[in-house]
Amino acid sequence: METPETDVFLSGLLFVDVVFGGLPQAPVLGTETWATSFDTGPGGIANMAVALRRLGLRTSLAAAFGDDFYGDYCWRTLGDREDIDLSRSRRFPGWPMPVTAALAYGGDRALVTHEKPAPITLNELIGEPPTCRAAMVHLGQDPPQWLTTVSAAGGLVFADVGWDPDGRWPEELLDQLSACHAFMPNEHEAMAYTRTSTPQAALARIADLVPLAVVTRGDRGALAIDASTGETAEVAGLPVTAVDPTGAGDVFCAGMIAATLAGLSLADRLRFANLCAALSVQGLGGANSAPDQPRLRQWRETAPPSLRHEYGFLDSPSVRKEST
């Protein structure tokens, strides 16, 4: 494979996340609920893009941006502050940025979203994808037409999927995995789409579809099968106090991609992804709280001896990759 244009290419829906943290309870009609913390930042596909870039990988994003205040804010934040390549993204006059309000309480969050369809599809936006070591795609109603191009050029395609608000969980959505290297749903999505009753059974079904099957289980960790290496692994989550879990799954996926490109064992890939997600939930917003290399080193320096030994791979040169 020739030197790729970028390390990781992503496409997907971009949102502005408005996060209210520390709510004592769910809001009640006719009352006012006060939050103890608040933050605003890019969300949706931006969670993963920012996490990957902070882990030291050159990152290119194809997404639709509005030309409103939030569009300006996201463009500056992602392009200038986070140094993400936006050459395949576009701004659309008169189209408002999608916005999600996240209400964090009780260790979880509720989401309220406003979105108008983008003027063009992601397939129309992307056209010819850049050459890359890996790509990330979100499976949906608009099947990505560029996956085979990336795969044929030697790039590893990682996929995830979202919650189905209609409760249909169409199995045919999994047909889009034919050009993918990895599929990384959470346990609820995995069981629903595979029509199975346990995370383990869902993982086995997914392993029939892609070389790398991963099922995430929130604070209980993750399990995976890698047919390309013959490895299986299950790793427990790290005990942390969650402030806001918004975007934690996206940050996990970013960690899994980075660890795979670093050549770690399957168990260490899961540990690395778990760590990235665990650190992200200790702040507000997935993108804003995604850890960088100094944050990872700080965690290891203060971790208990048993965890420092278990996470010794963090000292590997392939992992300690600063942003360039």
C-alpha positions as CSV (number, residue, x, y, z in Angstrom):
1,M,0.0,0.0,0.0
2,E,1.4,3.4,-1.0
3,T,1.7,6.1,1.6
4,P,-1.9,7.1,2.3
5,E,-3.2,10.6,2.2
6,T,-4.5,10.3,5.8
7,D,-4.5,7.8,8.6
8,V,-8.2,7.7,9.2
9,F,-11.1,8.9,7.0
10,L,-14.5,9.4,8.6
11,S,-17.9,10.4,7.3
12,G,-21.2,10.9,9.1
13,L,-23.6,13.3,10.7
14,L,-22.2,16.3,12.6
15,F,-24.1,17.7,15.5
16,V,-23.6,20.5,18.1
17,D,-23.9,19.0,21.5
18,V,-25.3,21.2,24.3
19,V,-24.6,19.2,27.5
20,F,-26.2,19.9,30.9
21,G,-24.5,17.9,33.7
22,G,-25.1,17.2,37.3
23,L,-28.9,17.2,37.1
24,P,-30.5,15.8,40.3
25,Q,-33.2,14.1,38.4
26,A,-35.0,14.0,35.1
27,P,-36.8,17.3,34.3
28,V,-40.4,17.5,35.4
29,L,-43.0,19.3,33.4
30,G,-44.0,22.7,35.0
31,T,-40.7,22.9,37.0
32,E,-37.2,24.3,36.5
33,T,-34.2,22.0,36.9
34,W,-30.8,23.4,37.6
35,A,-27.6,21.8,36.2
36,T,-24.3,22.0,38.1
37,S,-22.2,22.0,34.9
38,F,-22.6,22.9,31.3
39,D,-20.6,22.7,28.1
40,T,-21.0,23.0,24.3
41,G,-19.0,21.2,21.6
42,P,-19.1,19.4,18.3
43,G,-20.8,16.0,18.5
44,G,-22.0,13.1,16.4
45,I,-19.2,12.0,14.1
46,A,-17.0,14.8,15.6
47,N,-16.7,12.7,18.8
48,M,-14.7,10.1,16.9
49,A,-12.8,12.5,14.7
50,V,-11.5,14.5,17.7
51,A,-10.7,11.4,19.7
52,L,-8.6,9.9,16.8
53,R,-6.8,13.2,16.2
54,R,-5.9,13.6,19.8
55,L,-4.5,10.1,19.8
56,G,-2.0,11.2,17.2
57,L,-3.6,10.0,14.0
58,R,-4.0,12.2,10.9
59,T,-7.7,12.5,10.5
60,S,-9.9,13.6,7.6
61,L,-13.6,14.2,8.0
62,A,-16.4,14.5,5.4
63,A,-19.5,16.1,6.9
64,A,-22.1,18.7,6.2
65,F,-21.8,22.1,8.1
66,G,-24.3,24.8,8.3
67,D,-23.5,28.5,7.7
68,D,-25.1,29.6,11.0
69,F,-23.4,30.4,14.3
70,Y,-23.1,26.8,15.2
71,G,-21.6,25.9,11.8
72,D,-19.0,28.6,12.2
73,Y,-18.2,27.3,15.7
74,C,-17.8,23.7,14.6
75,W,-15.7,24.5,11.6
76,R,-13.3,26.6,13.6
77,T,-13.2,24.1,16.5
78,L,-12.5,21.0,14.3
79,G,-10.4,22.6,11.6
80,D,-8.3,25.1,13.6
81,R,-8.2,24.0,17.2
82,E,-8.3,20.2,16.6
83,D,-6.3,20.2,13.3
84,I,-8.7,17.9,11.5
85,D,-8.7,17.9,7.7
86,L,-12.0,19.3,6.5
87,S,-11.2,19.4,2.8
88,R,-13.9,16.9,2.0
89,S,-16.5,18.7,4.2
90,R,-18.8,21.4,2.9
91,R,-20.8,24.3,4.3
92,F,-24.3,24.8,3.0
93,P,-26.0,28.3,3.0
94,G,-29.3,28.4,4.8
95,W,-29.0,24.9,6.3
96,P,-29.0,24.9,10.2
97,M,-26.6,22.7,12.1
98,P,-28.3,19.8,13.8
99,V,-28.3,20.3,17.6
100,T,-28.5,17.8,20.4
101,A,-29.2,18.7,24.1
102,A,-27.8,16.1,26.4
103,L,-29.2,15.9,30.0
104,A,-26.9,14.0,32.2
105,Y,-28.1,12.5,35.5
106,G,-28.0,9.3,37.4
107,G,-24.9,8.1,35.5
108,D,-26.6,8.2,32.2
109,R,-28.1,10.8,29.8
110,A,-31.2,11.7,27.9
111,L,-31.0,13.3,24.4
112,V,-33.2,15.8,22.6
113,T,-32.3,16.4,19.0
114,H,-33.3,18.8,16.2
115,E,-32.1,18.0,12.7
116,K,-33.1,18.9,9.2
117,P,-31.8,16.6,6.4
118,A,-28.6,17.9,4.8
119,P,-29.0,19.3,1.2
120,I,-27.0,16.3,-0.2
121,T,-26.3,12.8,0.8
122,L,-22.9,11.7,2.3
123,N,-22.3,9.6,-0.9
124,E,-22.7,12.8,-3.0
125,L,-20.5,14.8,-0.5
126,I,-17.6,12.3,-0.5
127,G,-17.3,11.2,-4.1
128,E,-13.9,9.6,-4.3
129,P,-12.6,8.9,-0.8
130,P,-8.9,9.6,0.1
131,T,-6.5,6.8,0.5
132,C,-6.2,5.9,4.2
133,R,-5.0,3.3,6.6
134,A,-8.5,3.0,8.1
135,A,-12.0,4.4,7.6
136,M,-15.0,4.7,9.9
137,V,-18.6,4.5,8.8
138,H,-21.9,4.6,10.5
139,L,-24.4,2.1,8.9
140,G,-27.7,3.6,8.0
141,Q,-30.4,3.9,5.3
142,D,-28.0,5.5,2.8
143,P,-25.5,2.6,2.1
144,P,-22.0,4.0,1.8
145,Q,-20.9,3.6,-1.9
146,W,-17.2,4.3,-1.2
147,L,-16.4,1.4,1.2
148,T,-15.2,-1.0,-1.5
149,T,-12.8,1.7,-2.9
150,V,-11.2,2.1,0.6
151,S,-11.1,-1.7,1.2
152,A,-9.6,-2.4,-2.3
153,A,-6.9,0.1,-1.7
154,G,-5.8,-1.7,1.5
155,G,-7.7,0.4,4.1
156,L,-9.4,-1.2,7.1
157,V,-13.1,-0.2,7.3
158,F,-14.6,0.0,10.8
159,A,-18.4,0.3,11.2
160,D,-20.8,1.0,14.0
161,V,-24.6,1.4,14.0
162,G,-27.1,3.5,16.0
163,W,-30.3,3.1,17.9
164,D,-33.4,2.3,15.8
165,P,-36.1,4.6,17.1
166,D,-38.7,2.6,15.2
167,G,-37.7,-0.6,16.8
168,R,-37.5,-2.5,13.5
169,W,-33.7,-3.3,13.7
170,P,-33.6,-4.5,10.0
171,E,-31.2,-7.4,9.5
172,E,-30.6,-6.3,5.9
173,L,-28.6,-3.4,7.4
174,L,-25.9,-5.9,8.1
175,D,-25.5,-6.5,4.4
176,Q,-23.5,-3.3,4.3
177,L,-20.7,-5.1,6.3
178,S,-19.5,-7.0,3.2
179,A,-16.6,-4.5,2.6
180,C,-15.9,-3.9,6.3
181,H,-13.1,-5.2,8.5
182,A,-14.7,-4.5,11.8
183,F,-18.2,-4.0,13.4
184,M,-18.4,-2.4,16.8
185,P,-22.1,-2.1,18.1
186,N,-23.1,-2.0,21.7
187,E,-24.7,-5.0,23.3
188,H,-28.3,-3.8,22.9
189,E,-27.7,-3.0,19.2
190,A,-25.8,-6.2,18.6
191,M,-28.5,-8.4,20.1
192,A,-31.3,-6.5,18.3
193,Y,-29.8,-6.6,14.8
194,T,-28.6,-10.3,15.1
195,R,-31.9,-11.5,16.7
196,T,-30.0,-13.1,19.6
197,S,-30.5,-13.0,23.4
198,T,-27.0,-12.6,24.8
199,P,-24.0,-10.4,23.9
200,Q,-21.9,-13.6,23.4
201,A,-24.4,-15.0,20.9
202,A,-24.5,-11.7,19.1
203,L,-20.7,-11.6,19.0
204,A,-20.6,-15.0,17.4
205,R,-23.1,-14.0,14.8
206,I,-21.2,-10.8,14.0
207,A,-17.9,-12.8,13.7
208,D,-19.5,-14.6,10.8
209,L,-19.8,-11.3,8.9
210,V,-16.5,-9.4,9.6
211,P,-12.9,-10.4,10.5
212,L,-13.0,-8.2,13.7
213,A,-16.2,-8.4,15.8
214,V,-16.6,-6.2,18.9
215,V,-19.5,-5.8,21.3
216,T,-19.3,-3.1,23.8
217,R,-21.0,-3.3,27.2
218,G,-20.6,0.2,28.7
219,D,-19.0,0.3,32.1
220,R,-18.8,-3.5,32.0
221,G,-16.2,-3.5,29.3
222,A,-16.2,-5.3,25.9
223,L,-15.7,-8.6,24.2
224,A,-14.3,-9.4,20.8
225,I,-13.2,-12.0,18.2
226,D,-10.5,-11.3,15.6
227,A,-10.6,-14.0,12.9
228,S,-7.5,-12.5,11.2
229,T,-5.3,-13.2,14.3
230,G,-7.3,-16.1,15.9
231,E,-7.7,-14.1,19.1
232,T,-10.7,-13.9,21.4
233,A,-10.9,-11.5,24.4
234,E,-13.2,-10.1,27.0
235,V,-12.0,-7.2,29.1
236,A,-13.8,-5.6,32.1
237,G,-14.5,-1.9,32.2
238,L,-12.5,0.5,34.4
239,P,-14.2,1.8,37.6
240,V,-14.8,5.5,37.2
241,T,-17.4,8.0,38.3
242,A,-19.3,9.0,35.1
243,V,-20.2,12.7,34.8
244,D,-21.5,12.4,31.2
245,P,-21.5,9.3,29.0
246,T,-22.4,11.3,25.9
247,G,-20.1,10.1,23.0
248,A,-18.3,7.4,25.1
249,G,-19.1,4.7,22.5
250,D,-17.6,6.9,19.8
251,V,-14.5,7.5,21.8
252,F,-14.3,3.7,22.4
253,C,-14.4,3.1,18.6
254,A,-11.7,5.7,18.1
255,G,-9.5,3.9,20.7
256,M,-10.1,0.6,19.0
257,I,-9.1,1.9,15.6
258,A,-5.9,3.5,17.0
259,A,-5.0,0.4,18.9
260,T,-5.5,-1.8,15.8
261,L,-3.3,0.4,13.7
262,A,-0.7,0.3,16.5
263,G,-0.6,-3.5,16.2
264,L,-1.7,-4.3,19.7
265,S,-3.0,-7.7,20.8
266,L,-6.8,-8.0,20.9
267,A,-7.0,-7.9,24.7
268,D,-4.8,-4.8,24.8
269,R,-6.9,-3.2,22.0
270,L,-10.0,-3.6,24.2
271,R,-8.1,-2.3,27.2
272,F,-7.0,0.8,25.3
273,A,-10.5,1.5,23.9
274,N,-12.0,1.0,27.4
275,L,-9.5,3.4,28.9
276,C,-10.2,6.1,26.3
277,A,-14.0,5.8,26.9
278,A,-13.6,5.7,30.7
279,L,-11.6,8.9,30.7
280,S,-14.1,10.6,28.4
281,V,-17.1,10.1,30.7
282,Q,-15.4,12.0,33.4
283,G,-16.1,15.3,31.6
284,L,-18.9,16.8,29.6
285,G,-19.3,16.0,25.9
286,G,-17.6,13.2,23.9
287,A,-15.4,15.4,21.8
288,N,-14.5,17.9,24.5
289,S,-13.5,15.1,26.9
290,A,-11.7,12.7,24.5
291,P,-8.3,12.0,26.0
292,D,-5.0,13.0,24.4
293,Q,-1.6,11.3,24.9
294,P,-0.6,13.5,27.9
295,R,-3.9,12.5,29.6
296,L,-3.3,8.8,29.0
297,R,0.2,9.1,30.5
298,Q,-1.1,11.0,33.5
299,W,-3.7,8.3,34.1
300,R,-1.0,5.5,34.0
301,E,1.3,7.4,36.4
302,T,-1.4,7.7,39.0
303,A,-3.1,4.3,38.5
304,P,-2.8,1.5,41.0
305,P,0.3,-0.8,40.4
306,S,-1.8,-3.7,39.1
307,L,-3.3,-1.4,36.4
308,R,0.0,0.2,35.6
309,H,1.3,-3.3,34.8
310,E,-1.8,-4.3,32.9
311,Y,-1.6,-1.2,30.8
312,G,2.2,-1.3,30.3
313,F,1.5,-1.3,26.5
314,L,0.9,2.5,26.8
315,D,4.7,2.9,26.8
316,S,4.9,1.3,23.3
317,P,6.3,3.8,20.7
318,S,3.4,2.8,18.4
319,V,0.9,3.9,21.1
320,R,2.7,7.0,22.3
321,K,2.1,8.8,19.1
322,E,1.8,12.6,19.5
323,S,-0.3,14.6,17.0
324,T,1.7,15.6,14.0
